[in-house]
Amino acid sequence: MKIPEMTRKNQILLLLALIVIAIPSYFIYDYTQHNPQFCLTCHLMNDAHDTWEVSAMHDLSCHECHIADMATNIHNVVEVLTKDPKVVVKHAEIDNEICEECHASEDPQWLQVLNTDGHKVHFYGDVNHVDCIDCHGMELHVFRPPEGGCLECHDDSKVHASESMDATCVTCHDFLAEGNGFIPEERDDCVVCHQGNAEITMSLTTEAHLDSSCMSCHNPHETEAEDCVTCHIVNDGLHEVALHTVCTSCHVPHVEADIRETCESCHYDKKDHFAPSDCTSCHN
């Protein structure tokens, strides 16, 4: 059976019908896929929208990060409608590759992380420890990790040796440093905060410990400093006397002191004893 050819009039009517369907369909698709206001049509998304709007990602639309196929979207709608209408189900997995499209793209308009020390250690080292979202997705659309976020993984670490210090992990561990700056090792790394000891001298002689790192004695995650005998084993002379066995009773850390003044702090009855000679001139 021969199918009759469409008349010119029918062709025009069909074209108009396609245009009438296509134009609103395009705007509907664009609105649902690219306009964050669409998410607000569901009242459950109010909190997510509000936190996104004041975040560093507010220039991006929802689906630039939350990429899901149509089957997943339909499944999510069914989950909300049939199970718990008060709970927003997870929309889509956010893989590292999605974050890297901007933050490892060498595009200067975005913060680049490929060469930053903290990200090398956690993401791009020999072992990939975590995903981007593990640190940057701990709170809803608050992309800066919370102050205690590191302890989610580093649960054996303490905050800082001194409770009086207003310090967090990132006070010392600079994620964005470039050039082995993530693990503090040099004296200068510590004196950024400990400015009162900028010249750090270690009692008795100005040369003592100046060629040592602070971490030689101090583990920043522990309260107590290392015992002096870890490095110094001294069993002769004044160190044999019972009252002289506590190193810091004479050698006060971070304090430059005259030898005689140090001795007189205990032996106050000897202030006129062959003054002003150093006590160690005779008492070795």
BALOBA-1460 file (C-alpha; in Angstrom, 3 decimals):
// residues 284
<rec num="1" residu="m" x="0.000" y="0.000" z="0.000"/>
<rec num="2" residu="k" x="1.395" y="3.311" z="-1.058"/>
<rec num="3" residu="i" x="1.640" y="5.920" z="1.687"/>
<rec num="4" residu="p" x="0.329" y="9.233" z="0.381"/>
<rec num="5" residu="e" x="2.785" y="12.094" z="0.367"/>
<rec num="6" residu="m" x="2.216" y="14.914" z="2.840"/>
<rec num="7" residu="t" x="0.746" y="18.026" z="1.445"/>
<rec num="8" residu="r" x="2.537" y="21.316" z="1.765"/>
<rec num="9" residu="k" x="-0.021" y="22.411" z="4.332"/>
<rec num="10" residu="n" x="0.480" y="19.301" z="6.462"/>
<rec num="11" residu="q" x="4.248" y="19.745" z="6.346"/>
<rec num="12" residu="i" x="3.928" y="23.285" z="7.637"/>
<rec num="13" residu="l" x="1.529" y="22.183" z="10.385"/>
<rec num="14" residu="l" x="3.927" y="19.410" z="11.455"/>
<rec num="15" residu="l" x="6.857" y="21.824" z="11.554"/>
<rec num="16" residu="l" x="4.860" y="24.287" z="13.655"/>
<rec num="17" residu="a" x="3.848" y="21.472" z="16.031"/>
<rec num="18" residu="l" x="7.491" y="20.437" z="16.449"/>
<rec num="19" residu="i" x="8.504" y="24.033" z="17.168"/>
<rec num="20" residu="v" x="5.684" y="24.415" z="19.692"/>
<rec num="21" residu="i" x="6.872" y="21.270" z="21.466"/>
<rec num="22" residu="a" x="10.623" y="21.878" z="21.107"/>
<rec num="23" residu="i" x="10.848" y="25.439" z="22.431"/>
<rec num="24" residu="p" x="9.157" y="24.869" z="25.816"/>
<rec num="25" residu="s" x="10.897" y="21.501" z="26.080"/>
<rec num="26" residu="y" x="14.271" y="23.211" z="25.725"/>
<rec num="27" residu="f" x="13.444" y="25.792" z="28.372"/>
<rec num="28" residu="i" x="12.086" y="23.109" z="30.707"/>
<rec num="29" residu="y" x="15.253" y="21.037" z="30.258"/>
<rec num="30" residu="d" x="17.507" y="24.062" z="30.728"/>
<rec num="31" residu="y" x="15.604" y="25.119" z="33.840"/>
<rec num="32" residu="t" x="15.649" y="21.690" z="35.470"/>
<rec num="33" residu="q" x="19.266" y="20.948" z="34.612"/>
<rec num="34" residu="h" x="21.010" y="24.315" z="34.951"/>
<rec num="35" residu="n" x="18.987" y="26.588" z="37.202"/>
<rec num="36" residu="p" x="19.477" y="26.071" z="40.964"/>
<rec num="37" residu="q" x="16.046" y="27.621" z="41.539"/>
<rec num="38" residu="f" x="14.555" y="24.364" z="40.252"/>
<rec num="39" residu="c" x="15.890" y="22.598" z="43.346"/>
<rec num="40" residu="l" x="13.822" y="24.944" z="45.509"/>
<rec num="41" residu="t" x="10.631" y="23.492" z="44.068"/>
<rec num="42" residu="c" x="11.236" y="20.798" z="46.679"/>
<rec num="43" residu="h" x="11.126" y="22.326" z="50.175"/>
<rec num="44" residu="l" x="13.610" y="19.705" z="51.380"/>
<rec num="45" residu="m" x="16.325" y="21.479" z="49.406"/>
<rec num="46" residu="n" x="16.047" y="24.835" z="51.186"/>
<rec num="47" residu="d" x="19.014" y="24.253" z="53.504"/>
<rec num="48" residu="a" x="21.148" y="22.899" z="50.662"/>
<rec num="49" residu="h" x="20.319" y="25.919" z="48.499"/>
<rec num="50" residu="d" x="20.998" y="28.434" z="51.278"/>
<rec num="51" residu="t" x="24.427" y="27.016" z="52.128"/>
<rec num="52" residu="w" x="25.342" y="26.713" z="48.448"/>
<rec num="53" residu="e" x="24.328" y="30.331" z="47.781"/>
<rec num="54" residu="v" x="26.869" y="31.712" z="50.291"/>
<rec num="55" residu="s" x="29.595" y="29.200" z="49.454"/>
<rec num="56" residu="a" x="32.641" y="29.520" z="47.215"/>
<rec num="57" residu="m" x="30.776" y="27.455" z="44.598"/>
<rec num="58" residu="h" x="27.786" y="29.781" z="44.232"/>
<rec num="59" residu="d" x="28.704" y="30.583" z="40.621"/>
<rec num="60" residu="l" x="28.233" y="26.937" z="39.615"/>
<rec num="61" residu="s" x="24.907" y="25.292" z="38.959"/>
<rec num="62" residu="c" x="23.897" y="22.217" z="40.938"/>
<rec num="63" residu="h" x="24.347" y="19.752" z="38.097"/>
<rec num="64" residu="e" x="27.891" y="20.846" z="37.357"/>
<rec num="65" residu="c" x="28.896" y="18.862" z="40.430"/>
<rec num="66" residu="h" x="25.899" y="16.602" z="41.008"/>
<rec num="67" residu="i" x="25.938" y="14.673" z="37.750"/>
<rec num="68" residu="a" x="23.361" y="11.871" z="37.597"/>
<rec num="69" residu="d" x="21.638" y="10.079" z="34.743"/>
<rec num="70" residu="m" x="17.877" y="10.146" z="34.293"/>
<rec num="71" residu="a" x="17.414" y="6.681" z="35.802"/>
<rec num="72" residu="t" x="19.150" y="7.782" z="39.008"/>
<rec num="73" residu="n" x="17.064" y="10.950" z="39.192"/>
<rec num="74" residu="i" x="13.822" y="8.984" z="38.803"/>
<rec num="75" residu="h" x="15.003" y="6.488" z="41.438"/>
<rec num="76" residu="n" x="15.705" y="9.342" z="43.873"/>
<rec num="77" residu="v" x="12.221" y="10.782" z="43.355"/>
<rec num="78" residu="v" x="10.650" y="7.373" z="43.979"/>
<rec num="79" residu="e" x="12.753" y="6.938" z="47.150"/>
<rec num="80" residu="v" x="11.526" y="10.263" z="48.550"/>
<rec num="81" residu="l" x="7.893" y="9.671" z="47.640"/>
<rec num="82" residu="t" x="7.601" y="6.055" z="48.771"/>
<rec num="83" residu="k" x="9.966" y="5.801" z="51.764"/>
<rec num="84" residu="d" x="10.742" y="8.959" z="53.729"/>
<rec num="85" residu="p" x="9.524" y="12.289" z="52.307"/>
<rec num="86" residu="k" x="11.528" y="14.187" z="54.951"/>
<rec num="87" residu="v" x="14.920" y="12.861" z="53.901"/>
<rec num="88" residu="v" x="16.905" y="13.931" z="50.839"/>
<rec num="89" residu="v" x="18.631" y="10.901" z="49.356"/>
<rec num="90" residu="k" x="22.136" y="11.180" z="47.969"/>
<rec num="91" residu="h" x="21.824" y="12.657" z="44.506"/>
<rec num="92" residu="a" x="24.993" y="11.474" z="42.821"/>
<rec num="93" residu="e" x="28.544" y="10.411" z="43.528"/>
<rec num="94" residu="i" x="30.992" y="13.306" z="43.321"/>
<rec num="95" residu="d" x="34.185" y="11.769" z="41.979"/>
<rec num="96" residu="n" x="37.573" y="13.434" z="42.228"/>
<rec num="97" residu="e" x="37.519" y="13.923" z="38.470"/>
<rec num="98" residu="i" x="34.637" y="16.387" z="38.819"/>
<rec num="99" residu="c" x="36.670" y="18.526" z="41.241"/>
<rec num="100" residu="e" x="39.786" y="18.211" z="39.102"/>
<rec num="101" residu="e" x="38.011" y="19.636" z="36.061"/>
<rec num="102" residu="c" x="38.459" y="23.024" z="37.747"/>
<rec num="103" residu="h" x="41.074" y="22.583" z="40.461"/>
<rec num="104" residu="a" x="43.592" y="20.615" z="38.430"/>
<rec num="105" residu="s" x="42.953" y="22.313" z="35.105"/>
<rec num="106" residu="e" x="45.759" y="24.937" z="35.232"/>
<rec num="107" residu="d" x="43.012" y="27.532" z="34.775"/>
<rec num="108" residu="p" x="44.037" y="30.486" z="37.006"/>
<rec num="109" residu="q" x="40.450" y="31.469" z="37.774"/>
<rec num="110" residu="w" x="40.252" y="28.397" z="40.036"/>
<rec num="111" residu="l" x="42.475" y="27.459" z="42.958"/>
<rec num="112" residu="q" x="44.955" y="24.897" z="41.596"/>
<rec num="113" residu="v" x="45.942" y="22.059" z="43.945"/>
<rec num="114" residu="l" x="48.136" y="19.694" z="41.924"/>
<rec num="115" residu="n" x="51.380" y="21.169" z="43.265"/>
<rec num="116" residu="t" x="50.249" y="22.001" z="46.781"/>
<rec num="117" residu="d" x="51.950" y="20.042" z="49.554"/>
<rec num="118" residu="g" x="48.872" y="19.034" z="51.529"/>
<rec num="119" residu="h" x="47.083" y="17.668" z="48.482"/>
<rec num="120" residu="k" x="50.190" y="15.817" z="47.340"/>
<rec num="121" residu="v" x="50.315" y="14.018" z="50.674"/>
<rec num="122" residu="h" x="46.617" y="13.148" z="50.799"/>
<rec num="123" residu="f" x="45.558" y="12.828" z="47.166"/>
<rec num="124" residu="y" x="48.451" y="12.574" z="44.746"/>
<rec num="125" residu="g" x="51.085" y="10.638" z="46.663"/>
<rec num="126" residu="d" x="52.110" y="7.021" z="46.264"/>
<rec num="127" residu="v" x="48.907" y="6.068" z="48.070"/>
<rec num="128" residu="n" x="45.688" y="7.980" z="47.483"/>
<rec num="129" residu="h" x="44.404" y="8.289" z="51.037"/>
<rec num="130" residu="v" x="41.110" y="10.092" z="50.557"/>
<rec num="131" residu="d" x="38.683" y="11.542" z="48.054"/>
<rec num="132" residu="c" x="38.144" y="15.294" z="47.747"/>
<rec num="133" residu="i" x="34.667" y="15.035" z="49.224"/>
<rec num="134" residu="d" x="35.998" y="13.262" z="52.337"/>
<rec num="135" residu="c" x="37.522" y="16.552" z="53.513"/>
<rec num="136" residu="h" x="35.554" y="19.144" z="51.573"/>
<rec num="137" residu="g" x="32.123" y="17.583" z="52.044"/>
<rec num="138" residu="m" x="31.922" y="17.112" z="55.796"/>
<rec num="139" residu="e" x="29.245" y="19.794" z="56.083"/>
<rec num="140" residu="l" x="26.481" y="20.520" z="53.597"/>
<rec num="141" residu="h" x="27.949" y="22.822" z="50.928"/>
<rec num="142" residu="v" x="30.548" y="24.157" z="53.375"/>
<rec num="143" residu="f" x="33.600" y="23.295" z="51.343"/>
<rec num="144" residu="r" x="36.260" y="24.467" z="53.800"/>
<rec num="145" residu="p" x="36.965" y="21.515" z="56.107"/>
<rec num="146" residu="p" x="35.978" y="22.142" z="59.740"/>
<rec num="147" residu="e" x="38.748" y="22.790" z="62.272"/>
<rec num="148" residu="g" x="38.465" y="19.324" z="63.764"/>
<rec num="149" residu="g" x="38.035" y="17.611" z="60.422"/>
<rec num="150" residu="c" x="41.520" y="16.125" z="60.358"/>
<rec num="151" residu="l" x="40.780" y="14.144" z="63.500"/>
<rec num="152" residu="e" x="38.160" y="12.146" z="61.606"/>
<rec num="153" residu="c" x="41.087" y="10.154" z="60.211"/>
<rec num="154" residu="h" x="43.968" y="11.152" z="62.476"/>
<rec num="155" residu="d" x="42.103" y="10.095" z="65.594"/>
<rec num="156" residu="d" x="45.275" y="9.344" z="67.540"/>
<rec num="157" residu="s" x="46.629" y="12.860" z="67.123"/>
<rec num="158" residu="k" x="46.269" y="15.509" z="69.775"/>
<rec num="159" residu="v" x="45.550" y="19.109" z="68.853"/>
<rec num="160" residu="h" x="48.554" y="21.040" z="70.085"/>
<rec num="161" residu="a" x="50.902" y="20.500" z="72.977"/>
<rec num="162" residu="s" x="49.664" y="23.622" z="74.730"/>
<rec num="163" residu="e" x="45.952" y="23.959" z="75.442"/>
<rec num="164" residu="s" x="46.455" y="27.709" z="75.768"/>
<rec num="165" residu="m" x="47.484" y="27.926" z="72.105"/>
<rec num="166" residu="d" x="44.689" y="28.738" z="69.705"/>
<rec num="167" residu="a" x="46.053" y="26.268" z="67.174"/>
<rec num="168" residu="t" x="44.501" y="23.756" z="64.819"/>
<rec num="169" residu="c" x="46.066" y="21.216" z="62.478"/>
<rec num="170" residu="v" x="46.261" y="23.692" z="59.605"/>
<rec num="171" residu="t" x="48.040" y="26.249" z="61.798"/>
<rec num="172" residu="c" x="51.182" y="24.189" z="61.276"/>
<rec num="173" residu="h" x="50.254" y="22.023" z="58.285"/>
<rec num="174" residu="d" x="49.734" y="24.380" z="55.339"/>
<rec num="175" residu="f" x="47.799" y="22.482" z="52.669"/>
<rec num="176" residu="l" x="48.450" y="25.128" z="50.033"/>
<rec num="177" residu="a" x="52.195" y="25.458" z="50.569"/>
<rec num="178" residu="e" x="54.384" y="24.495" z="47.641"/>
<rec num="179" residu="g" x="57.805" y="23.032" z="48.293"/>
<rec num="180" residu="n" x="57.786" y="20.589" z="51.218"/>
<rec num="181" residu="g" x="56.049" y="23.012" z="53.550"/>
<rec num="182" residu="f" x="53.338" y="20.653" z="54.765"/>
<rec num="183" residu="i" x="55.418" y="18.911" z="57.435"/>
<rec num="184" residu="p" x="57.111" y="21.586" z="59.608"/>
<rec num="185" residu="e" x="60.730" y="20.687" z="60.190"/>
<rec num="186" residu="e" x="62.642" y="23.951" z="60.507"/>
<rec num="187" residu="r" x="62.980" y="26.250" z="63.509"/>
<rec num="188" residu="d" x="61.516" y="29.109" z="61.462"/>
<rec num="189" residu="d" x="58.271" y="27.135" z="61.039"/>
<rec num="190" residu="c" x="57.746" y="27.235" z="64.804"/>
<rec num="191" residu="v" x="58.804" y="30.796" z="65.546"/>
<rec num="192" residu="v" x="56.073" y="32.095" z="63.236"/>
<rec num="193" residu="c" x="53.852" y="31.665" z="66.288"/>
<rec num="194" residu="h" x="56.434" y="31.377" z="69.045"/>
<rec num="195" residu="q" x="57.867" y="34.819" z="68.347"/>
<rec num="196" residu="g" x="59.031" y="35.298" z="71.920"/>
<rec num="197" residu="n" x="61.715" y="32.716" z="71.219"/>
<rec num="198" residu="a" x="62.710" y="33.971" z="67.797"/>
<rec num="199" residu="e" x="66.409" y="33.720" z="68.659"/>
<rec num="200" residu="i" x="65.820" y="30.508" z="70.613"/>
<rec num="201" residu="t" x="68.781" y="30.094" z="72.936"/>
<rec num="202" residu="m" x="68.985" y="27.160" z="75.259"/>
<rec num="203" residu="s" x="70.672" y="28.368" z="78.515"/>
<rec num="204" residu="l" x="74.293" y="28.591" z="79.428"/>
<rec num="205" residu="t" x="75.659" y="29.040" z="75.925"/>
<rec num="206" residu="t" x="74.073" y="30.784" z="72.977"/>
<rec num="207" residu="e" x="75.384" y="28.058" z="70.683"/>
<rec num="208" residu="a" x="73.465" y="25.217" z="72.373"/>
<rec num="209" residu="h" x="70.871" y="23.584" z="70.097"/>
<rec num="210" residu="l" x="70.899" y="26.410" z="67.563"/>
<rec num="211" residu="d" x="71.640" y="23.881" z="64.838"/>
<rec num="212" residu="s" x="68.776" y="21.649" z="65.959"/>
<rec num="213" residu="s" x="65.169" y="21.631" z="64.869"/>
<rec num="214" residu="c" x="62.522" y="22.313" z="67.519"/>
<rec num="215" residu="m" x="61.170" y="18.862" z="66.707"/>
<rec num="216" residu="s" x="64.395" y="17.364" z="68.075"/>
<rec num="217" residu="c" x="62.945" y="17.960" z="71.544"/>
<rec num="218" residu="h" x="59.271" y="18.713" z="70.928"/>
<rec num="219" residu="n" x="56.697" y="16.470" z="69.329"/>
<rec num="220" residu="p" x="53.955" y="19.023" z="68.562"/>
<rec num="221" residu="h" x="51.291" y="16.389" z="69.246"/>
<rec num="222" residu="e" x="52.595" y="15.651" z="72.743"/>
<rec num="223" residu="t" x="52.527" y="17.816" z="75.848"/>
<rec num="224" residu="e" x="55.867" y="16.803" z="77.312"/>
<rec num="225" residu="a" x="59.182" y="17.471" z="75.597"/>
<rec num="226" residu="e" x="61.616" y="14.654" z="74.948"/>
<rec num="227" residu="d" x="63.841" y="13.739" z="77.877"/>
<rec num="228" residu="c" x="67.306" y="15.298" z="77.565"/>
<rec num="229" residu="v" x="68.963" y="11.896" z="77.996"/>
<rec num="230" residu="t" x="67.475" y="10.891" z="74.659"/>
<rec num="231" residu="c" x="70.486" y="12.701" z="73.186"/>
<rec num="232" residu="h" x="72.708" y="13.622" z="76.160"/>
<rec num="233" residu="i" x="74.070" y="10.833" z="78.334"/>
<rec num="234" residu="v" x="76.234" y="12.482" z="81.024"/>
<rec num="235" residu="n" x="77.359" y="10.602" z="84.121"/>
<rec num="236" residu="d" x="80.372" y="12.535" z="85.378"/>
<rec num="237" residu="g" x="81.222" y="15.701" z="87.285"/>
<rec num="238" residu="l" x="78.342" y="17.713" z="88.679"/>
<rec num="239" residu="h" x="75.864" y="15.440" z="86.928"/>
<rec num="240" residu="e" x="76.716" y="12.678" z="89.430"/>
<rec num="241" residu="v" x="75.429" y="14.734" z="92.377"/>
<rec num="242" residu="a" x="71.915" y="13.631" z="93.338"/>
<rec num="243" residu="l" x="70.365" y="17.107" z="93.249"/>
<rec num="244" residu="h" x="71.733" y="17.672" z="89.765"/>
<rec num="245" residu="t" x="70.074" y="14.720" z="88.061"/>
<rec num="246" residu="v" x="67.071" y="16.716" z="86.802"/>
<rec num="247" residu="c" x="68.453" y="18.426" z="83.710"/>
<rec num="248" residu="t" x="66.005" y="21.334" z="83.657"/>
<rec num="249" residu="s" x="66.797" y="22.315" z="87.241"/>
<rec num="250" residu="c" x="69.970" y="23.893" z="85.832"/>
<rec num="251" residu="h" x="69.446" y="23.929" z="82.081"/>
<rec num="252" residu="v" x="66.276" y="25.963" z="81.634"/>
<rec num="253" residu="p" x="64.976" y="25.456" z="78.073"/>
<rec num="254" residu="h" x="64.789" y="28.523" z="75.848"/>
<rec num="255" residu="v" x="66.562" y="30.703" z="78.394"/>
<rec num="256" residu="e" x="70.059" y="32.105" z="78.032"/>
<rec num="257" residu="a" x="71.518" y="32.285" z="81.536"/>
<rec num="258" residu="d" x="74.880" y="33.136" z="83.070"/>
<rec num="259" residu="i" x="76.492" y="30.046" z="84.582"/>
<rec num="260" residu="r" x="77.031" y="31.649" z="87.983"/>
<rec num="261" residu="e" x="73.477" y="32.999" z="88.133"/>
<rec num="262" residu="t" x="72.167" y="29.536" z="87.358"/>
<rec num="263" residu="c" x="74.108" y="27.963" z="90.223"/>
<rec num="264" residu="e" x="73.209" y="30.754" z="92.645"/>
<rec num="265" residu="s" x="69.503" y="30.158" z="92.035"/>
<rec num="266" residu="c" x="69.957" y="27.158" z="94.373"/>
<rec num="267" residu="h" x="73.277" y="27.902" z="96.077"/>
<rec num="268" residu="y" x="72.205" y="31.372" z="97.172"/>
<rec num="269" residu="d" x="74.581" y="31.216" z="100.151"/>
<rec num="270" residu="k" x="77.533" y="31.234" z="97.724"/>
<rec num="271" residu="k" x="76.857" y="34.595" z="96.100"/>
<rec num="272" residu="d" x="80.112" y="36.007" z="97.501"/>
<rec num="273" residu="h" x="82.062" y="32.794" z="97.039"/>
<rec num="274" residu="f" x="84.917" y="33.755" z="94.678"/>
<rec num="275" residu="a" x="82.610" y="36.103" z="92.772"/>
<rec num="276" residu="p" x="82.492" y="36.856" z="89.893"/>
<rec num="277" residu="s" x="84.256" y="33.703" z="88.688"/>
<rec num="278" residu="d" x="82.203" y="31.050" z="86.931"/>
<rec num="279" residu="c" x="81.426" y="28.192" z="89.277"/>
<rec num="280" residu="t" x="82.550" y="25.670" z="86.689"/>
<rec num="281" residu="s" x="86.071" y="27.157" z="86.811"/>
<rec num="282" residu="c" x="86.517" y="24.972" z="89.891"/>
<rec num="283" residu="h" x="83.465" y="22.713" z="89.964"/>
<rec num="284" residu="n" x="83.612" y="20.766" z="86.746"/>
